[in-house]
Amino acid sequence: RLNILNKTLELAARNMFSVLVLAVVILTGFALSGYAVYGTQVLSMSSVSQAFKTLALTFFGDDDFDNWFMTERVFTGIYYALFTIVAVQVMFNMITSVLGNAYGDAKDRQFNLASLNRAIEIDPAFLSAPMRFRDVIPDAILEL
């Protein structure tokens, strides 16, 4: 059972790296815009690195929405909604689809390997029985 998990992670590694790079790009864009709007007024957005850290925490549900909202009411609603839709919903769906596709591929490979093993299995009785020349050579060749 653990073999399928290892195979899934192995198959998903390259695509997960691509999704991770995309997540960093999206978080960086939102961190730069958050720093530009809130940087002088909200402590959690006072530098680009601090904004990146705050948004990374927001990505996992620990947000600072109240402080943002007190500073910029209109922009905060749009900013938070876009971040929630793009960063959280889209990224988690992409991660889920990458893992789902990798699991399907791993399951197919495991099934194909099991089918191949069953097709190649040789009956032990066949191996232990004495072989005669007539058993191996077809009758049509022997009649020549």
HELIX and SHEET records of a PDB file:
HELIX    1   1 LEU A    2  TYR A   38  1                                  37    
HELIX    2   2 LEU A   43  MET A   45  5                                   3    
HELIX    3   3 VAL A   48  PHE A   59  1                                  12    
HELIX    4   4 PHE A   65  THR A   71  1                                   7    
HELIX    5   5 ARG A   73  LEU A   82  1                                  10    
HELIX    6   6 PHE A   83  VAL A   90  3                                   8    
HELIX    7   7 MET A   91  ILE A  120  1                                  30    
HELIX    8   8 PRO A  124  SER A  128  1                                   5    
HELIX    9   9 PHE A  133  VAL A  136  1                                   4    
HELIX   10  10 ASP A  139  LEU A  142  1                                   4    
END                                                                             
